[in-house]
Each structure stands twice: as C-alpha cells, then as structure tokens.
C-alpha cells in the first residue's frame, strides 16, 4: 500500500483516467486531474460536459482491491496504470 501511495504522489497535477466499479455491473470511466494525495486517500478533480468541476476521493485500499483503476496519461510517455 505504501508503494501505491508513492506512485500516486508522483503523479500529482497530471491527467488520469479513473475506472471505478460501483457494483452490479456499473463501471464509471472518467478523466480528471490528480489534485492531492493524503496519508489515507487521494483526490481527483473531474470536469464534466457542463464546465463544472467536481472532486472525488478514493482510498489506496480501493486501488489495492481493484475497485478503482488509475491510469496516468502523459504526452511524453505511454499510459501508466497504477495498481
């Protein structure tokens, strides 16, 4: 879990793609900017089609259990998946 947190901290202010499993075959895919990383959770700012921003937070355990997949989008490097 410490390795996941360090990987997330390296990607602050980068664009990420979130794939969140909401249960009962409901998967949400959104693109946002990784805004902050705290000891127990991280925050992603998501802009929607109505030009309003929303902040969502997930724990590092969500990544560890596979409930959330985070893919870092970089223009210079290929996409990197954090898991």
For each residue, the residues with C-beta under 8 A, 3 or more apart:
1: 4 5 60 61 64
2: 5 6
3: 6 7
4: 1 7 8 60 63 64 82 83
5: 1 2 8 9 37 39 60
6: 2 3 9 10
7: 3 4 10 11 82
8: 4 5 11 12 34 37 42 60 63 70 82
9: 5 6 12 37
10: 6 7
11: 7 8 14 16 34 72 82
12: 8 9 34 35 36 37
13: 33 34 35
14: 11 33 34 72 73 74
15: 31 32 33 34 72 73 74
16: 11 31 32 33 34 44 70 71 72 73
17: 29 30 31 70 71 73 79
18: 28 29 30 31 32 44 46 56 58 68 69 70
19: 27 28 29 68 69 71
20: 27 28 29 30 58 62 67 68 69
21: 26 27 66 67 68
22: 26 27 28
23: 26
24:
25:
26: 21 22 23
27: 19 20 21 22
28: 18 19 20 22
29: 17 18 19 20
30: 17 18 20 46 56
31: 15 16 17 18 46 73
32: 15 16 18 44 45 46 47 56
33: 13 14 15 16 44 45
34: 8 11 12 13 14 15 16 37 42 43 44 70 72
35: 12 13 43 44 45 55
36: 12 42 43
37: 5 8 9 12 34 42 43
38: 41 42 43
39: 5
40: 59 60
41: 38 57 58 59 60
42: 8 34 36 37 38 57 58 60
43: 34 35 36 37 38 55 56 57
44: 16 18 32 33 34 35 55 56 57 58
45: 32 33 35 53 54 55
46: 18 30 31 32 53 54 55 56
47: 32 51 52 53 54
48: 51 52 53 54
49:
50:
51: 47 48
52: 47 48
53: 45 46 47 48
54: 45 46 47 48
55: 35 43 44 45 46
56: 18 30 32 43 44 46
57: 41 42 43 44
58: 18 20 41 42 44 62 63 67 68
59: 40 41 62
60: 1 4 5 8 40 41 42 63 64
61: 1 64 65
62: 20 58 59 65 67 68
63: 4 8 58 60 66 67 68 69 70 82 83
64: 1 4 60 61
65: 61 62
66: 21 63 69 83
67: 20 21 58 62 63
68: 18 19 20 21 58 62 63
69: 18 19 20 63 66 81 83
70: 8 16 17 18 34 63 81 82 83
71: 16 17 19 79 80 81 82
72: 11 14 15 16 34 79 80 81 82
73: 14 15 16 17 31 79
74: 14 15 77 78 79 80
75:
76:
77: 74 80
78: 74
79: 17 71 72 73 74
80: 71 72 74 77
81: 69 70 71 72
82: 4 7 8 11 63 70 71 72
83: 4 63 66 69 70
